[in-house]
Amino acid sequence: MDVVAELVPKLTELPGVHAVVLGGSRAQGTEGPDSDWDFGVYYRGTFDAQALARLGHPAHVAQPGEWGRIVNGGAWMSVLGQRVDVLLRDLDQVERWWNDARDGRFDVDNVPGHLAGLPTYTTIGELAVAKVLSGELPEVEFPERLREVAELRWRWNGAFSLLFAEQYLSKGRTAAALGSLGKAAMETAHGVVASRGVWVLNEKTLIARAGLGEADEIMAGGDAETMIGRMRELLGPPEVAGLHR
């Protein structure tokens, strides 16, 4: 019995569950031999994550909201000897964010492990790439209005972070300067990818997908002042984002 056959029927039967999807690299056919299994559980109303601990598999669970608005909650599990992530998604909230995205509106949340943060439209991207295993979910596409707004907003954020990098360095705060420099690269990459109408689910390969791989080379060595100068050449001056020093 494989992981899907073992787990999905149990998830589907939990109270409040509206749909179950396969997400991550396995949904996109890009998984490797050591890839985790990622399942999204879309629910309406309330959901008690302790129900995941009672499915008969070792699990560390987090209640809705414990991992923030976007990641929400879920469980890290071991199923048939394989690593499984079960992520809870409040379908009512996701639909609200979908309506926002179509109007070009979104928030950016600070999420551990992410330099630039995650936009609320990340949850819509999950819908776009997921493989529905049970139930029904809205069909989505990358809205044209979101392309325009997200590109401008992310590029502005990137330019602002570059300015902060310079200011930190001028005061001898090198750690903050380099942190801001990496954040600027990630924010600009968000803008580039959004302008193409491509969903971003995390920052793991974001810089490379945006064609900004040179940023890794820049950050790999050299003095901080040189890094900032080269990064500005790569990402563009503040005027590109309508920001002036």
Summary of the structure (lengths in Angstrom):
residues: 245
radius of gyration: 20.0
end to end distance: 61.1
largest distance: 61.1
contacts: 776
relative contact order: 0.11
helix: 48%
strand: 18%
